[in-house]
Amino acid sequence: MGKVTGFKEFERKDESYKSVKERVGNYKEFTIPLDKEDLTKQGSRCMDCGIPFCHSGCPLGNLIPDFNHMVHQGEWKKASWILHSTNNFPEFTGRLCPAPCEQACVLGIIDDPISIENIEKNIVERAFKEGWIIPQIPNERTGKNIAVVGSGPAGLAAAQQLNRAGHSVTVFERDDELGGLLRYGIPNFKLEKGIIDRRLNILEAEGIVFKTNVNVGVNYPVKKLKKFDAIVLCGGATERRSLPTKGIDSNGVVQAMDFLTQATKVVLDKQLDEPQILATGKDVIVIGGGDTGSDCVGTSNRQGAKSVTNFEIMPKPPGHRSPTTPWPYWPLQLKTSSSHKEGCDRNWLINTKEFVTNEKGELTALKTINVEWKMVPGQRPQLIEIEGTEKTWPCDLALLALGFTGPESTLSDQLELDTDARSNYKTNKYQTKNPKVFAAGDMRRGQSLIVWAISEGREAAKKVDEYLMGYSYLPTKGSGDLPAL
C-alpha cells in the first residue's frame, strides 16, 4: 500500500495551527491544512504491513491502508468511497476522534505512525468540495417505520443505515437543533456547526424525518412509540458526575457541559433561558483532565479568563508509551491539546477538599490536598492524602469536567427495560428485553468515543433490519460493501 519505501522517505507531517493570539479571539476552527503534495506523501507512508493492526484499532474497522493507497495514487474519489463504506461521518471523526487506529499503526513501533485522522478529514472535505457526496435514496421502501431517539452520532448512523435498507426513519431530538453533543457539547473551534448541517442536509434528502424539541418520555409519551415497528434508543450518557465535597452547591461551581452548552449557544446567537456563565476576568479552575476539561480550558481562554488552572486526581502520564500499555494497545501517555497550549496551569495528583465561599454564597477559593495512589495486588487502588500539602487556590469559577455515569432512567423506567450497575441499558446484540426496542451508543455501552458511537449505530441498525426482515444486507464492521458515493 502507498509507496513501498514511502515510510523511509517521508516524515510524518501534521496540520499546523494559527497563532494562539489569533485563534483565541474567536470560536472558528484554526487548523491550517497541508497542501496536496504533502497529503500525497502522508498517504505514501502507509507501509504495506502484513497485518494492518489499524483495522482492529479502529472500532469501525475502517479500511485504512486502502484509502491511504488511493491518496498516494491521487485517486481521491475512490478514497472517499472506501472511507464512506465503513464510516458514515468521517468529517466528525476526522476532527474529534482520538485516533486509536494511529496508536495501533505498525509503523508506530519504530517511527511516527501514519497521520490517518488527518488523511481521513482531507478525503471527506475533498469529497464535499467536489460534489461526490450525494443523497443515496433507496430504490424502494419496505413499509416498516422506525423511531430513533437521539440525534447524536449513534442515532444518525443508525438512521442512515436503516434508511438505506429501505425503512422509513423518524429521528427524535429533545434539543432545538440536531446533533446531540456534537451540536452544543463540542465547542465551535473544534467543530463548526455548518459541518453538521452539511451532513444533515444529505440525510434529509435521503428521506430521514427529523423532529426537534421532542423529549420522548417527557413531552412525547412513550405510548406513541407503539405505532413504530422498531425503536432504537441512542440518547447517550447524560448523567453527570459530581463531587461529594463541601461547598459543591456554591454559586460558581458549574457542570462543564452547562458551561460549554451556553457558550456554544451564544456563539450561534441562541436565546439562553438564564444568564450566561462567563469566565471573563475570573480565576477559573477546571476539575477533570479529559477532553471535556480541555474544551473548558479553550472556552475559558476565549472568554478572557484571568487565569485557567486544571486539576487531575490521577498521576501525570508519561511523555511516551508506557510499558503497561504496549503496542498496539491504546497507550497510557500524556496528551497535550491545542487548548492546553493556549494557556493553562496543569496539576496532577490533587484532590479538591472544599469549595470556599463568601457570606453571599459565592465561590472565592478551592482548598486542595496532594494525593498518591497505593497499589495493592488484587484490590482496587487506594487514594492516600499526603499530610502537609494543603493549599488554597483563588477561584471564581470551578468547572466540573468529571464525565458521565450513564444514561438517564426516564426511558428505561417507562419502557420497563433492564439496566446494569452503571444504568446502561442491557441488550443482547443491541436488542433489549422488549424485542422491538434496541439501544446503541453511550446509552448501551457507557461514555465512550465518537467512533464507537458511529460503530454502535451501524451495528444496531443491522440487528434492527434482521429483526424486521429476517435478513439484512447492511454491512458488518469493516466489510465496506455500501454503494459507491
C-alpha positions as CSV (number, residue, x, y, z in Angstrom):
1,M,0.0,0.0,0.0
2,G,1.2,3.5,-0.7
3,K,4.8,3.8,-1.8
4,V,6.8,0.7,-0.8
5,T,9.6,2.9,0.6
6,G,7.5,5.9,1.5
7,F,7.8,5.4,5.2
8,K,11.5,5.6,4.9
9,E,11.5,8.7,2.6
10,F,8.8,10.9,4.2
11,E,8.4,12.0,7.8
12,R,5.0,12.4,9.4
13,K,3.6,15.9,8.9
14,D,0.5,17.2,10.7
15,E,-1.6,20.3,10.2
16,S,-0.3,23.4,11.8
17,Y,-2.3,25.9,13.9
18,K,-2.9,29.6,13.6
19,S,-1.2,31.5,16.4
20,V,-2.6,31.4,19.9
21,K,-3.2,35.2,19.8
22,E,-5.2,34.9,16.6
23,R,-7.3,31.9,17.4
24,V,-8.4,32.7,20.9
25,G,-10.0,35.9,19.6
26,N,-12.8,33.8,18.0
27,Y,-14.5,30.4,18.0
28,K,-13.6,29.3,14.5
29,E,-11.6,26.3,13.6
30,F,-7.9,27.2,13.4
31,T,-6.1,24.4,11.7
32,I,-4.0,25.1,8.6
33,P,-4.4,22.3,6.1
34,L,-1.5,20.6,4.3
35,D,-1.1,21.1,0.6
36,K,-1.9,18.4,-1.9
37,E,1.7,17.3,-2.3
38,D,2.2,16.8,1.4
39,L,-1.0,14.9,1.8
40,T,0.0,12.6,-1.0
41,K,3.3,11.9,0.8
42,Q,1.4,11.2,4.0
43,G,-0.6,8.6,2.2
44,S,2.6,7.2,0.7
45,R,3.9,6.5,4.2
46,C,1.5,3.5,4.6
47,M,4.0,0.7,4.7
48,D,2.1,-2.3,3.3
49,C,2.4,-4.2,6.6
50,G,1.4,-7.8,6.6
51,I,-1.3,-7.4,9.1
52,P,-2.9,-3.9,9.3
53,F,-3.4,-3.6,13.0
54,C,-5.0,-0.2,12.3
55,H,-8.1,-2.2,11.3
56,S,-8.5,-3.7,14.8
57,G,-7.5,-0.4,16.4
58,C,-10.5,1.3,14.7
59,P,-13.9,0.5,16.2
60,L,-15.4,1.0,12.8
61,G,-12.9,-1.3,11.1
62,N,-12.1,1.4,8.6
63,L,-10.2,0.1,5.5
64,I,-7.2,2.4,6.2
65,P,-4.5,1.0,4.0
66,D,-6.9,1.0,1.1
67,F,-7.8,4.7,1.3
68,N,-4.2,5.6,2.1
69,H,-3.2,3.9,-1.1
70,M,-5.8,5.8,-3.1
71,V,-4.5,9.1,-1.7
72,H,-1.0,8.0,-2.7
73,Q,-2.3,7.3,-6.2
74,G,-4.2,10.6,-6.4
75,E,-7.5,8.7,-6.6
76,W,-9.4,10.8,-4.1
77,K,-12.9,9.8,-5.3
78,K,-12.1,6.2,-4.8
79,A,-10.6,7.1,-1.4
80,S,-13.9,8.7,-0.5
81,W,-15.9,5.6,-1.5
82,I,-13.6,3.4,0.6
83,L,-13.8,5.7,3.6
84,H,-17.6,6.1,3.5
85,S,-18.1,2.4,3.1
86,T,-17.3,1.9,6.8
87,N,-17.8,5.4,8.3
88,N,-20.9,7.4,7.8
89,F,-19.4,10.6,9.1
90,P,-15.7,10.9,8.6
91,E,-15.9,14.7,8.8
92,F,-16.7,14.2,12.5
93,T,-14.2,11.5,13.3
94,G,-11.5,13.3,11.3
95,R,-11.8,16.2,13.7
96,L,-12.8,14.7,17.0
97,C,-11.6,11.1,17.2
98,P,-8.5,10.4,19.4
99,A,-7.4,8.1,16.6
100,P,-6.8,4.7,18.3
101,C,-6.0,3.5,14.7
102,E,-2.8,5.6,14.8
103,Q,-1.8,4.1,18.1
104,A,-2.2,0.6,16.6
105,C,-0.3,1.5,13.4
106,V,2.6,-0.9,12.7
107,L,4.9,1.9,11.6
108,G,4.4,3.4,15.1
109,I,6.6,0.6,16.5
110,I,9.7,2.3,15.0
111,D,8.6,5.7,13.9
112,D,5.7,8.2,14.0
113,P,2.5,6.5,12.8
114,I,0.6,7.3,9.7
115,S,-1.4,10.5,10.1
116,I,-4.6,8.6,9.5
117,E,-7.0,11.0,11.1
118,N,-5.8,14.0,9.1
119,I,-5.9,12.0,5.8
120,E,-9.5,10.9,6.7
121,K,-10.5,14.5,7.2
122,N,-9.0,15.7,4.0
123,I,-10.6,12.9,2.0
124,V,-14.1,13.8,3.1
125,E,-13.5,17.6,2.7
126,R,-12.3,17.0,-0.8
127,A,-15.4,14.8,-1.4
128,F,-17.8,17.5,-0.3
129,K,-15.9,20.1,-2.3
130,E,-16.1,18.1,-5.5
131,G,-19.7,17.1,-5.0
132,W,-19.0,13.4,-4.7
133,I,-21.2,13.0,-1.6
134,I,-24.8,12.9,-2.8
135,P,-28.0,11.5,-1.2
136,Q,-28.4,7.8,-1.5
137,I,-32.2,7.3,-1.8
138,P,-33.4,3.7,-1.6
139,N,-35.0,2.3,-4.7
140,E,-38.0,1.0,-2.7
141,R,-39.4,1.2,0.7
142,T,-40.2,-1.8,3.0
143,G,-43.2,-0.3,4.6
144,K,-41.6,-0.5,8.0
145,N,-41.4,2.6,10.3
146,I,-38.6,3.0,12.8
147,A,-38.1,5.6,15.6
148,V,-34.6,6.6,16.5
149,V,-34.4,8.5,19.8
150,G,-31.4,10.8,19.9
151,S,-29.6,12.6,17.0
152,G,-26.0,12.2,18.2
153,P,-23.5,10.2,16.0
154,A,-25.0,6.9,17.1
155,G,-28.6,7.9,16.3
156,L,-27.6,9.5,13.0
157,A,-25.6,6.5,11.9
158,A,-28.4,4.1,12.8
159,A,-30.9,6.3,11.0
160,Q,-28.8,6.5,7.8
161,Q,-28.2,2.7,7.7
162,L,-31.8,1.8,8.3
163,N,-33.0,4.3,5.7
164,R,-30.6,2.8,3.2
165,A,-32.2,-0.6,3.9
166,G,-35.5,1.0,2.7
167,H,-37.2,1.6,6.1
168,S,-38.9,4.9,6.9
169,V,-37.0,6.5,9.8
170,T,-38.0,9.3,12.1
171,V,-35.4,10.7,14.5
172,F,-36.5,12.5,17.7
173,E,-34.2,15.0,19.3
174,R,-35.0,16.7,22.6
175,D,-32.9,19.8,21.9
176,D,-33.9,22.6,19.4
177,E,-31.1,21.5,17.0
178,L,-29.9,18.2,15.7
179,G,-26.5,16.6,16.5
180,G,-26.6,15.7,20.2
181,L,-23.3,16.6,21.9
182,L,-21.8,17.4,18.5
183,R,-24.1,20.5,18.4
184,Y,-23.8,22.1,21.8
185,G,-21.3,19.9,23.8
186,I,-18.3,20.3,21.3
187,P,-17.0,23.9,21.0
188,N,-17.1,25.6,17.6
189,F,-13.4,25.9,17.5
190,K,-13.2,22.1,17.3
191,L,-16.3,21.5,15.1
192,E,-18.1,24.4,13.3
193,K,-21.8,23.6,13.2
194,G,-22.1,24.1,9.5
195,I,-20.2,20.9,9.2
196,I,-23.1,19.1,11.0
197,D,-25.7,20.9,8.9
198,R,-24.0,19.9,5.7
199,R,-24.3,16.2,6.5
200,L,-27.9,16.6,7.9
201,N,-28.9,18.1,4.5
202,I,-27.8,14.9,2.9
203,L,-29.7,12.7,5.4
204,E,-32.9,14.7,5.0
205,A,-32.6,14.4,1.2
206,E,-32.3,10.7,1.6
207,G,-35.7,10.7,3.3
208,I,-35.0,10.7,7.0
209,V,-37.5,12.7,9.0
210,F,-36.2,14.8,11.9
211,K,-38.2,16.2,14.8
212,T,-36.6,18.6,17.3
213,N,-37.8,19.7,20.7
214,V,-39.3,16.3,21.2
215,N,-38.2,14.7,24.5
216,V,-39.5,11.2,24.4
217,G,-40.9,10.2,27.8
218,V,-41.4,13.9,28.8
219,N,-43.3,15.9,26.2
220,Y,-43.8,13.0,23.9
221,P,-45.5,10.0,25.6
222,V,-43.7,6.6,25.1
223,K,-47.0,5.1,24.2
224,K,-46.8,7.0,20.9
225,L,-43.8,4.8,20.0
226,K,-46.1,1.8,19.7
227,K,-47.0,2.9,16.2
228,F,-43.4,2.2,15.1
229,D,-42.3,-1.3,14.1
230,A,-38.9,-0.8,15.9
231,I,-37.4,1.7,18.2
232,V,-33.6,2.5,18.5
233,L,-32.6,4.3,21.7
234,C,-29.5,6.4,21.2
235,G,-29.9,9.1,23.9
236,G,-26.3,9.0,25.1
237,A,-24.9,9.0,28.6
238,T,-26.1,12.3,30.1
239,E,-26.0,11.8,33.9
240,R,-23.1,14.0,35.0
241,R,-20.7,13.1,37.8
242,S,-20.3,15.4,40.7
243,L,-18.1,15.5,43.9
244,P,-19.0,14.7,47.5
245,T,-17.2,17.9,48.6
246,K,-18.1,20.6,51.0
247,G,-19.5,23.7,49.1
248,I,-20.3,21.8,45.9
249,D,-23.6,23.7,45.7
250,S,-21.9,27.1,45.8
251,N,-22.6,29.8,43.3
252,G,-19.7,29.4,40.9
253,V,-19.4,25.7,40.9
254,V,-20.7,24.7,37.5
255,Q,-21.0,21.5,35.5
256,A,-18.8,21.7,32.4
257,M,-21.5,20.7,30.0
258,D,-23.7,23.6,31.2
259,F,-20.8,26.0,30.7
260,L,-20.0,24.6,27.2
261,T,-23.6,24.4,26.0
262,Q,-24.2,28.0,27.0
263,A,-21.0,29.2,25.3
264,T,-21.9,27.5,22.1
265,K,-25.5,28.7,22.0
266,V,-24.2,32.3,22.4
267,V,-21.8,31.8,19.5
268,L,-24.8,30.6,17.5
269,D,-26.9,33.6,18.5
270,K,-29.3,31.3,20.5
271,Q,-31.5,32.7,23.3
272,L,-30.5,31.5,26.8
273,D,-33.1,30.6,29.4
274,E,-30.9,32.0,32.1
275,P,-27.8,34.4,32.4
276,Q,-24.7,33.1,30.8
277,I,-21.9,31.6,33.0
278,L,-18.8,33.5,31.9
279,A,-15.1,33.0,32.7
280,T,-14.3,36.6,31.8
281,G,-11.9,38.2,34.2
282,K,-12.1,35.2,36.6
283,D,-9.7,32.7,38.1
284,V,-11.0,29.5,36.6
285,I,-10.3,26.0,37.8
286,V,-11.3,23.1,35.7
287,I,-11.6,19.8,37.6
288,G,-11.0,16.9,35.3
289,G,-8.3,16.2,32.7
290,G,-10.1,14.7,29.8
291,D,-11.4,16.2,26.5
292,T,-14.3,18.0,28.2
293,G,-11.8,19.6,30.6
294,S,-9.7,20.6,27.6
295,D,-12.7,22.2,25.9
296,C,-13.4,24.2,29.1
297,V,-9.8,25.5,29.1
298,G,-10.1,26.6,25.5
299,T,-13.5,28.2,26.0
300,S,-12.4,30.0,29.2
301,N,-9.4,31.5,27.4
302,R,-11.6,32.7,24.6
303,Q,-13.9,34.4,27.1
304,G,-10.9,36.2,28.6
305,A,-10.4,34.4,31.9
306,K,-7.9,35.9,34.3
307,S,-6.2,32.5,34.8
308,V,-7.0,28.9,33.9
309,T,-5.9,26.0,36.1
310,N,-6.6,22.3,35.5
311,F,-6.8,19.7,38.3
312,E,-6.5,15.9,37.7
313,I,-6.6,13.4,40.5
314,M,-4.6,10.8,38.6
315,P,-0.8,10.8,38.2
316,K,0.8,12.7,35.3
317,P,1.1,10.2,32.4
318,P,4.5,9.6,30.9
319,G,5.5,11.5,27.8
320,H,6.0,8.3,25.8
321,R,4.1,5.0,25.6
322,S,4.1,3.2,29.0
323,P,5.3,-0.4,29.2
324,T,1.9,-1.2,30.8
325,T,0.1,-0.4,27.5
326,P,2.4,-1.8,24.8
327,W,1.7,-1.5,21.1
328,P,-0.9,-2.0,19.6
329,Y,-3.0,-1.1,22.7
330,W,-4.2,2.4,23.5
331,P,-1.3,4.0,25.3
332,L,-1.1,5.5,28.8
333,Q,0.5,8.7,27.6
334,L,0.4,12.4,28.3
335,K,-1.9,14.3,25.9
336,T,-1.5,18.0,25.5
337,S,-4.3,19.5,23.5
338,S,-4.3,22.7,21.5
339,S,-6.4,24.3,24.3
340,H,-3.8,23.4,26.9
341,K,-1.2,25.2,24.7
342,E,-3.3,28.3,24.7
343,G,-2.6,28.9,28.4
344,C,-3.3,26.5,31.3
345,D,-1.6,25.6,34.6
346,R,-2.0,21.8,34.8
347,N,-1.7,19.9,38.1
348,W,-1.9,16.2,38.7
349,L,-2.4,14.1,41.9
350,I,-4.5,16.8,43.5
351,N,-7.9,16.4,45.2
352,T,-10.4,19.2,46.0
353,K,-11.4,19.2,49.7
354,E,-13.6,22.2,49.9
355,F,-15.2,25.0,47.8
356,V,-14.8,28.2,49.8
357,T,-17.5,30.9,49.6
358,N,-18.1,34.4,50.9
359,E,-21.1,35.5,53.0
360,K,-23.2,35.7,49.8
361,G,-22.5,32.0,49.0
362,E,-20.3,33.0,46.1
363,L,-17.2,30.9,45.3
364,T,-13.9,32.6,46.2
365,A,-11.4,29.7,46.5
366,L,-10.7,26.0,46.5
367,K,-8.9,24.0,49.2
368,T,-6.9,21.1,48.0
369,I,-4.5,18.4,49.1
370,N,-2.0,16.4,47.2
371,V,-2.6,12.6,46.9
372,E,-1.0,9.4,45.9
373,W,-2.3,6.1,44.7
374,K,-1.4,2.9,46.7
375,M,-1.5,-0.2,44.5
376,V,-2.3,-3.4,46.3
377,P,-2.4,-6.6,44.2
378,G,-5.9,-8.0,43.9
379,Q,-7.5,-4.8,45.3
380,R,-8.8,-1.5,43.9
381,P,-6.2,1.3,44.0
382,Q,-6.4,3.3,47.2
383,L,-6.3,7.1,47.3
384,I,-3.9,8.3,50.0
385,E,-3.9,12.0,51.1
386,I,-0.4,13.5,51.8
387,E,-0.3,15.4,55.1
388,G,1.1,18.9,55.0
389,T,0.3,19.5,51.3
390,E,-2.9,21.5,51.8
391,K,-3.3,24.6,49.6
392,T,-5.9,27.3,48.9
393,W,-6.3,28.4,45.4
394,P,-8.2,31.6,44.4
395,C,-11.2,30.7,42.3
396,D,-14.3,32.5,41.0
397,L,-15.4,29.7,38.7
398,A,-15.0,25.9,39.1
399,L,-15.9,23.8,36.2
400,L,-16.7,20.1,36.9
401,A,-15.5,18.1,33.9
402,L,-15.8,14.7,35.5
403,G,-17.6,12.8,32.8
404,F,-20.9,10.9,32.9
405,T,-22.1,8.0,34.9
406,G,-24.6,6.7,32.3
407,P,-28.0,7.5,30.7
408,E,-31.0,8.9,32.4
409,S,-33.6,6.5,33.6
410,T,-36.6,8.2,32.0
411,L,-36.9,5.8,29.1
412,S,-35.7,2.6,30.8
413,D,-38.3,3.2,33.6
414,Q,-41.2,3.9,31.2
415,L,-40.3,1.2,28.8
416,E,-39.6,-1.2,31.6
417,L,-36.1,-2.0,30.4
418,D,-33.3,-3.7,32.3
419,T,-30.2,-1.7,33.2
420,D,-26.8,-2.6,34.6
421,A,-25.0,-1.3,37.7
422,R,-24.0,1.9,35.8
423,S,-27.5,2.4,34.5
424,N,-26.6,1.4,30.9
425,Y,-29.4,-0.3,29.0
426,K,-28.9,-4.0,28.9
427,T,-29.1,-5.6,25.5
428,N,-28.5,-8.9,23.7
429,K,-26.9,-8.0,20.4
430,Y,-28.3,-4.4,20.7
431,Q,-31.8,-5.8,21.4
432,T,-33.4,-5.1,24.9
433,K,-35.8,-7.5,26.6
434,N,-38.6,-5.7,24.7
435,P,-37.9,-7.3,21.2
436,K,-38.9,-4.2,19.2
437,V,-36.7,-1.8,21.3
438,F,-32.9,-1.6,20.6
439,A,-30.2,0.5,22.2
440,A,-26.9,1.8,20.9
441,G,-24.1,4.2,21.7
442,D,-23.3,5.6,25.1
443,M,-26.8,4.6,26.3
444,R,-25.8,1.0,25.9
445,R,-22.0,0.9,26.4
446,G,-21.5,3.9,28.7
447,Q,-19.5,7.1,28.0
448,S,-17.2,6.4,25.1
449,L,-15.7,7.8,21.8
450,I,-17.5,9.2,18.8
451,V,-16.0,6.5,16.7
452,W,-17.6,3.9,19.0
453,A,-20.9,5.7,18.8
454,I,-21.0,5.5,15.0
455,S,-19.9,1.9,15.1
456,E,-22.7,1.1,17.6
457,G,-25.3,2.9,15.5
458,R,-24.3,0.9,12.4
459,E,-24.2,-2.5,14.2
460,A,-27.6,-1.8,15.9
461,A,-29.1,-0.9,12.5
462,K,-28.1,-4.3,11.1
463,K,-29.8,-6.1,14.0
464,V,-33.0,-4.0,13.6
465,D,-33.0,-4.8,9.9
466,E,-32.6,-8.5,10.6
467,Y,-35.4,-8.3,13.3
468,L,-37.8,-6.7,10.8
469,M,-37.0,-8.5,7.6
470,G,-35.5,-11.8,8.8
471,Y,-32.2,-11.0,7.0
472,S,-30.0,-7.9,6.3
473,Y,-27.8,-6.8,3.5
474,L,-26.4,-3.9,5.6
475,P,-22.6,-4.3,6.0
476,T,-20.9,-5.7,9.1
477,K,-18.0,-4.0,10.7
478,G,-15.2,-3.3,8.3
479,S,-16.8,-5.0,5.3
480,G,-17.1,-1.8,3.2
481,D,-19.8,-3.0,0.9
482,L,-22.0,0.1,0.7
483,P,-22.9,1.6,-2.7
484,A,-20.3,4.0,-4.1
485,L,-20.8,7.7,-3.4
